[in-house]
Amino acid sequence: MKPARPVKYSQTTITELMIPSYANFGGKIHGGTLLSLMDKVAYAAASKHAGTYCVTVTVDKVEFLQPVEVGDLVSMHASVNYVGRTSLVVGIRVESQNVKPAI
């Protein structure tokens, strides 16, 4: 039996600048783009923890609280919250920061 790994072992952060090709005509980032980035960071955290290839089976809930704009810096923070025998649960926090200078 492998020794238990602490949550800190799986913690992973991905940060990406939101570019115009990610946006709709109003300059807001597509939700699907954000979901794709969330899937990437979830994979990284799960694979670090499991030490093997992992796949996303389900997404329980996603709530978009505020729009993300072109030029924002978005950070996705993920960690393993629960480990079962053949599955695990990854939690993700998304933070957006406006790094554009005020004109």
N, CA, C and O atoms as a DFTB+ gen file, in Angstrom:
412 C
 N C O
     1  1       0.834      -1.179       0.000
     2  2       0.000       0.000       0.000
     3  2       0.884       1.250       0.000
     4  3       1.842       1.340       0.768
     5  1       0.554       2.212      -0.867
     6  2       1.309       3.452      -0.938
     7  2       0.970       4.330       0.262
     8  3      -0.165       4.313       0.738
     9  1       1.938       5.095       0.753
    10  2       1.637       6.009       1.856
    11  2       0.705       7.132       1.385
    12  3       0.739       7.527       0.220
    13  1      -0.122       7.638       2.297
    14  2      -1.047       8.721       1.961
    15  2      -0.264       9.972       1.590
    16  3       0.788      10.255       2.163
    17  1      -0.786      10.705       0.636
    18  2      -0.157      11.958       0.219
    19  2      -0.979      13.119       0.762
    20  3      -2.209      13.068       0.724
    21  1      -0.336      14.153       1.261
    22  2      -1.090      15.312       1.757
    23  2      -1.656      16.130       0.594
    24  3      -1.207      15.992      -0.544
    25  1      -2.632      16.972       0.882
    26  2      -3.244      17.829      -0.135
    27  2      -2.181      18.694      -0.811
    28  3      -2.231      18.896      -2.025
    29  1      -1.246      19.191      -0.061
    30  2      -0.202      20.067      -0.598
    31  2       0.560      19.410      -1.761
    32  3       1.046      20.102      -2.656
    33  1       0.659      18.089      -1.744
    34  2       1.367      17.357      -2.793
    35  2       0.718      17.571      -4.165
    36  3       1.411      17.624      -5.181
    37  1      -0.608      17.692      -4.188
    38  2      -1.319      17.800      -5.462
    39  2      -1.593      19.238      -5.892
    40  3      -2.035      19.462      -7.019
    41  1      -1.346      20.205      -5.034
    42  2      -1.694      21.589      -5.367
    43  2      -0.969      22.042      -6.628
    44  3       0.245      21.888      -6.763
    45  1      -1.755      22.608      -7.552
    46  2      -1.232      23.014      -8.852
    47  2      -1.872      24.336      -9.251
    48  3      -3.064      24.540      -9.023
    49  1      -1.096      25.229      -9.842
    50  2      -1.625      26.504     -10.330
    51  2      -1.186      26.699     -11.772
    52  3      -0.025      26.484     -12.120
    53  1      -2.135      27.111     -12.604
    54  2      -1.849      27.492     -13.985
    55  2      -2.320      28.937     -14.143
    56  3      -3.441      29.273     -13.759
    57  1      -1.470      29.785     -14.704
    58  2      -1.827      31.186     -14.935
    59  2      -1.664      31.487     -16.413
    60  3      -0.665      31.124     -17.033
    61  1      -2.667      32.159     -16.965
    62  2      -2.627      32.455     -18.399
    63  2      -3.233      33.832     -18.671
    64  3      -4.212      34.234     -18.042
    65  1      -2.629      34.539     -19.618
    66  2      -3.129      35.830     -20.062
    67  2      -4.265      35.592     -21.049
    68  3      -4.128      34.786     -21.970
    69  1      -5.378      36.284     -20.864
    70  2      -6.539      36.128     -21.749
    71  2      -6.341      37.005     -22.990
    72  3      -6.232      38.227     -22.890
    73  1      -6.298      36.366     -24.143
    74  2      -6.015      37.041     -25.410
    75  2      -7.290      37.176     -26.244
    76  3      -8.273      36.482     -25.988
    77  1      -7.278      38.062     -27.235
    78  2      -8.487      38.309     -28.031
    79  2      -9.092      37.062     -28.692
    80  3     -10.310      37.000     -28.866
    81  1      -8.282      36.082     -29.060
    82  2      -8.838      34.898     -29.720
    83  2      -9.673      34.046     -28.759
    84  3     -10.388      33.150     -29.209
    85  1      -9.602      34.299     -27.465
    86  2     -10.408      33.578     -26.471
    87  2     -11.766      34.243     -26.245
    88  3     -12.597      33.716     -25.505
    89  1     -11.996      35.395     -26.876
    90  2     -13.151      36.227     -26.528
    91  2     -14.259      36.217     -27.572
    92  3     -14.060      35.854     -28.732
    93  1     -15.437      36.634     -27.107
    94  2     -16.567      36.855     -28.012
    95  2     -16.479      38.289     -28.542
    96  3     -15.498      38.987     -28.284
    97  1     -17.499      38.727     -29.281
    98  2     -17.465      40.058     -29.878
    99  2     -17.513      41.177     -28.843
   100  3     -17.127      42.306     -29.143
   101  1     -17.975      40.886     -27.646
   102  2     -18.055      41.889     -26.580
   103  2     -16.794      41.981     -25.739
   104  3     -16.738      42.766     -24.792
   105  1     -15.778      41.187     -26.072
   106  2     -14.532      41.237     -25.330
   107  2     -14.517      40.383     -24.074
   108  3     -13.569      40.442     -23.291
   109  1     -15.558      39.594     -23.880
   110  2     -15.630      38.690     -22.721
   111  2     -15.099      37.321     -23.129
   112  3     -15.338      36.861     -24.246
   113  1     -14.375      36.672     -22.215
   114  2     -13.787      35.364     -22.507
   115  2     -14.877      34.300     -22.517
   116  3     -15.731      34.275     -21.631
   117  1     -14.849      33.426     -23.513
   118  2     -15.813      32.332     -23.627
   119  2     -15.714      31.409     -22.413
   120  3     -14.618      31.085     -21.955
   121  1     -16.860      30.997     -21.905
   122  2     -16.895      30.058     -20.784
   123  2     -16.205      28.753     -21.126
   124  3     -15.574      28.143     -20.264
   125  1     -16.316      28.316     -22.368
   126  2     -15.677      27.077     -22.797
   127  2     -14.162      27.149     -22.717
   128  3     -13.509      26.146     -22.427
   129  1     -13.598      28.318     -22.971
   130  2     -12.154      28.511     -22.842
   131  2     -11.740      28.324     -21.391
   132  3     -10.748      27.655     -21.101
   133  1     -12.507      28.921     -20.478
   134  2     -12.213      28.789     -19.051
   135  2     -12.383      27.341     -18.600
   136  3     -11.586      26.844     -17.804
   137  1     -13.413      26.662     -19.100
   138  2     -13.617      25.255     -18.743
   139  2     -12.457      24.383     -19.231
   140  3     -12.049      23.448     -18.542
   141  1     -11.935      24.686     -20.402
   142  2     -10.795      23.936     -20.935
   143  2      -9.565      24.119     -20.044
   144  3      -8.856      23.153     -19.762
   145  1      -9.311      25.348     -19.603
   146  2      -8.185      25.599     -18.709
   147  2      -8.392      24.903     -17.367
   148  3      -7.443      24.395     -16.769
   149  1      -9.640      24.884     -16.899
   150  2      -9.948      24.199     -15.641
   151  2      -9.689      22.701     -15.772
   152  3      -9.188      22.074     -14.838
   153  1     -10.025      22.129     -16.918
   154  2      -9.791      20.705     -17.138
   155  2      -8.287      20.408     -17.133
   156  3      -7.862      19.375     -16.615
   157  1      -7.489      21.303     -17.703
   158  2      -6.034      21.116     -17.724
   159  2      -5.454      21.101     -16.317
   160  3      -4.652      20.229     -15.982
   161  1      -5.857      22.066     -15.493
   162  2      -5.293      22.142     -14.145
   163  2      -5.795      20.985     -13.285
   164  3      -5.067      20.492     -12.423
   165  1      -7.041      20.548     -13.516
   166  2      -7.560      19.389     -12.780
   167  2      -6.771      18.134     -13.143
   168  3      -6.442      17.329     -12.272
   169  1      -6.470      17.971     -14.420
   170  2      -5.659      16.833     -14.861
   171  2      -4.288      16.854     -14.193
   172  3      -3.810      15.829     -13.709
   173  1      -3.664      18.023     -14.170
   174  2      -2.324      18.131     -13.588
   175  2      -2.344      17.751     -12.105
   176  3      -1.483      16.996     -11.652
   177  1      -3.307      18.259     -11.353
   178  2      -3.390      17.951      -9.920
   179  2      -3.683      16.464      -9.697
   180  3      -3.058      15.823      -8.853
   181  1      -4.640      15.920     -10.460
   182  2      -5.018      14.512     -10.301
   183  2      -3.859      13.584     -10.663
   184  3      -3.594      12.613      -9.955
   185  1      -3.180      13.879     -11.750
   186  2      -2.064      13.033     -12.196
   187  2      -0.880      13.098     -11.238
   188  3      -0.212      12.092     -11.000
   189  1      -0.618      14.293     -10.686
   190  2       0.441      14.412      -9.684
   191  2       0.126      13.511      -8.497
   192  3       0.997      12.805      -7.991
   193  1      -1.123      13.545      -8.062
   194  2      -1.515      12.759      -6.892
   195  2      -1.497      11.256      -7.188
   196  3      -0.945      10.467      -6.421
   197  1      -2.106      10.876      -8.307
   198  2      -2.264       9.459      -8.631
   199  2      -0.989       8.832      -9.197
   200  3      -0.785       7.623      -9.085
   201  1      -0.141       9.650      -9.798
   202  2       1.068       9.119     -10.406
   203  2       0.796       8.352     -11.685
   204  3       1.598       7.515     -12.097
   205  1      -0.341       8.639     -12.317
   206  2      -0.712       7.959     -13.544
   207  2      -1.655       8.845     -14.353
   208  3      -2.054       9.918     -13.901
   209  1      -2.004       8.389     -15.543
   210  2      -2.929       9.107     -16.413
   211  2      -4.316       9.173     -15.773
   212  3      -4.784       8.188     -15.203
   213  1      -4.969      10.325     -15.866
   214  2      -6.311      10.514     -15.311
   215  2      -7.206      11.169     -16.360
   216  3      -6.713      11.832     -17.272
   217  1      -8.507      10.985     -16.232
   218  2      -9.477      11.620     -17.121
   219  2     -10.583      12.267     -16.293
   220  3     -10.846      11.866     -15.160
   221  1     -11.218      13.268     -16.877
   222  2     -12.371      13.903     -16.254
   223  2     -13.608      13.084     -16.598
   224  3     -13.891      12.845     -17.772
   225  1     -14.338      12.656     -15.585
   226  2     -15.548      11.869     -15.797
   227  2     -16.793      12.742     -15.657
   228  3     -17.766      12.575     -16.393
   229  1     -16.753      13.669     -14.709
   230  2     -17.922      14.511     -14.492
   231  2     -17.490      15.858     -13.932
   232  3     -16.424      15.985     -13.329
   233  1     -18.322      16.843     -14.140
   234  2     -18.142      18.173     -13.547
   235  2     -19.411      18.448     -12.761
   236  3     -20.498      18.531     -13.333
   237  1     -19.273      18.590     -11.446
   238  2     -20.454      18.759     -10.606
   239  2     -21.091      20.129     -10.732
   240  3     -22.303      20.228     -10.926
   241  1     -20.307      21.177     -10.626
   242  2     -20.899      22.509     -10.641
   243  2     -19.857      23.544     -11.038
   244  3     -18.725      23.523     -10.553
   245  1     -20.252      24.446     -11.924
   246  2     -19.423      25.588     -12.295
   247  2     -20.319      26.813     -12.235
   248  3     -21.403      26.835     -12.818
   249  1     -19.857      27.820     -11.531
   250  2     -20.616      29.056     -11.419
   251  2     -19.735      30.206     -11.876
   252  3     -18.694      30.463     -11.272
   253  1     -20.137      30.903     -12.934
   254  2     -19.398      32.060     -13.414
   255  2     -19.954      33.276     -12.676
   256  3     -21.081      33.696     -12.938
   257  1     -19.179      33.839     -11.763
   258  2     -19.654      34.938     -10.922
   259  2     -19.476      36.303     -11.579
   260  3     -20.291      37.203     -11.379
   261  1     -18.408      36.455     -12.366
   262  2     -18.140      37.714     -13.053
   263  2     -17.484      37.407     -14.393
   264  3     -16.819      36.382     -14.543
   265  1     -17.672      38.297     -15.372
   266  2     -17.023      38.055     -16.664
   267  2     -15.514      38.245     -16.581
   268  3     -15.012      38.998     -15.746
   269  1     -14.814      37.560     -17.449
   270  2     -13.364      37.713     -17.591
   271  2     -13.132      38.464     -18.898
   272  3     -13.724      38.136     -19.927
   273  1     -12.277      39.463     -18.849
   274  2     -12.044      40.340     -20.000
   275  2     -10.732      39.996     -20.711
   276  3      -9.834      39.391     -20.126
   277  1     -10.642      40.388     -21.965
   278  2      -9.384      40.289     -22.694
   279  2      -8.359      41.132     -21.945
   280  3      -8.646      42.260     -21.546
   281  1      -7.166      40.583     -21.756
   282  2      -6.105      41.285     -21.043
   283  2      -5.998      40.896     -19.581
   284  3      -5.000      41.206     -18.932
   285  1      -7.018      40.217     -19.048
   286  2      -6.965      39.762     -17.659
   287  2      -5.986      38.605     -17.530
   288  3      -5.785      37.832     -18.467
   289  1      -5.389      38.502     -16.364
   290  2      -4.524      37.384     -16.020
   291  2      -5.353      36.436     -15.160
   292  3      -5.810      36.814     -14.081
   293  1      -5.549      35.200     -15.635
   294  2      -6.407      34.237     -14.934
   295  2      -5.540      33.136     -14.338
   296  3      -4.719      32.528     -15.024
   297  1      -5.741      32.893     -13.043
   298  2      -5.036      31.817     -12.339
   299  2      -6.036      30.761     -11.915
   300  3      -7.085      31.070     -11.350
   301  1      -5.699      29.511     -12.195
   302  2      -6.508      28.360     -11.806
   303  2      -5.731      27.598     -10.735
   304  3      -4.630      27.107     -10.987
   305  1      -6.312      27.503      -9.541
   306  2      -5.682      26.804      -8.423
   307  2      -6.447      25.509      -8.184
   308  3      -7.653      25.548      -7.941
   309  1      -5.777      24.369      -8.247
   310  2      -6.434      23.069      -8.085
   311  2      -5.731      22.241      -7.027
   312  3      -4.520      22.344      -6.834
   313  1      -6.520      21.413      -6.342
   314  2      -5.956      20.432      -5.412
   315  2      -6.936      19.281      -5.256
   316  3      -8.140      19.435      -5.457
   317  1      -6.400      18.137      -4.897
   318  2      -7.242      16.954      -4.685
   319  2      -7.946      17.104      -3.341
   320  3      -7.301      17.307      -2.312
   321  1      -9.283      17.000      -3.357
   322  2     -10.090      17.159      -2.145
   323  2     -10.515      15.830      -1.520
   324  3     -10.752      15.746      -0.315
   325  1     -10.606      14.796      -2.354
   326  2     -11.073      13.495      -1.868
   327  2     -10.436      12.411      -2.721
   328  3     -10.264      12.576      -3.929
   329  1     -10.089      11.297      -2.082
   330  2      -9.520      10.159      -2.805
   331  2     -10.293       8.909      -2.430
   332  3     -10.411       8.557      -1.256
   333  1     -10.821       8.242      -3.458
   334  2     -11.486       6.955      -3.275
   335  2     -10.585       5.842      -3.776
   336  3      -9.385       6.040      -3.964
   337  1     -11.165       4.677      -3.988
   338  2     -10.379       3.536      -4.462
   339  2     -10.014       3.669      -5.937
   340  3      -8.899       3.334      -6.334
   341  1     -10.958       4.161      -6.754
   342  2     -10.703       4.273      -8.198
   343  2     -10.991       5.670      -8.741
   344  3     -10.955       5.881      -9.953
   345  1     -11.271       6.609      -7.872
   346  2     -11.562       7.963      -8.340
   347  2     -11.116       8.978      -7.302
   348  3     -10.819       8.636      -6.157
   349  1     -11.076      10.220      -7.723
   350  2     -10.766      11.300      -6.799
   351  2     -11.516      12.553      -7.216
   352  3     -11.998      12.660      -8.344
   353  1     -11.607      13.497      -6.291
   354  2     -12.303      14.753      -6.536
   355  2     -11.279      15.877      -6.476
   356  3     -10.486      15.971      -5.540
   357  1     -11.315      16.733      -7.503
   358  2     -10.404      17.865      -7.573
   359  2     -11.216      19.148      -7.438
   360  3     -12.211      19.335      -8.137
   361  1     -10.793      20.022      -6.546
   362  2     -11.416      21.335      -6.405
   363  2     -10.584      22.367      -7.140
   364  3      -9.356      22.289      -7.160
   365  1     -11.267      23.343      -7.750
   366  2     -10.575      24.379      -8.528
   367  2     -11.114      25.749      -8.136
   368  3     -12.325      25.950      -8.041
   369  1     -10.203      26.681      -7.910
   370  2     -10.583      28.076      -7.680
   371  2      -9.983      28.889      -8.824
   372  3      -8.801      28.763      -9.143
   373  1     -10.823      29.724      -9.431
   374  2     -10.390      30.548     -10.551
   375  2     -10.366      32.005     -10.103
   376  3     -11.345      32.512      -9.554
   377  1      -9.249      32.666     -10.339
   378  2      -9.116      34.080      -9.981
   379  2      -8.680      34.854     -11.211
   380  3      -7.779      34.437     -11.939
   381  1      -9.335      35.994     -11.433
   382  2      -9.021      36.846     -12.576
   383  2      -8.517      38.178     -12.054
   384  3      -9.073      38.746     -11.114
   385  1      -7.448      38.668     -12.681
   386  2      -6.843      39.935     -12.250
   387  2      -6.657      40.838     -13.462
   388  3      -6.077      40.430     -14.469
   389  1      -7.148      42.056     -13.358
   390  2      -6.961      43.036     -14.427
   391  2      -5.571      43.637     -14.261
   392  3      -5.312      44.356     -13.295
   393  1      -4.684      43.345     -15.195
   394  2      -3.318      43.854     -15.112
   395  2      -3.050      44.972     -16.111
   396  3      -1.915      45.427     -16.252
   397  1      -4.104      45.415     -16.808
   398  2      -3.939      46.515     -17.765
   399  2      -3.773      47.837     -17.011
   400  3      -4.485      48.081     -16.036
   401  1      -2.856      48.682     -17.443
   402  2      -2.691      49.982     -16.777
   403  2      -3.890      50.889     -17.061
   404  3      -4.467      50.857     -18.148
   405  1      -4.251      51.696     -16.066
   406  2      -5.348      52.669     -16.244
   407  2      -4.882      53.759     -17.183
   408  3      -3.753      54.238     -17.082
   409  1      -5.759      54.153     -18.102
   410  2      -5.406      55.173     -19.092
   411  2      -6.017      56.497     -18.701
   412  3      -5.840      57.491     -19.405
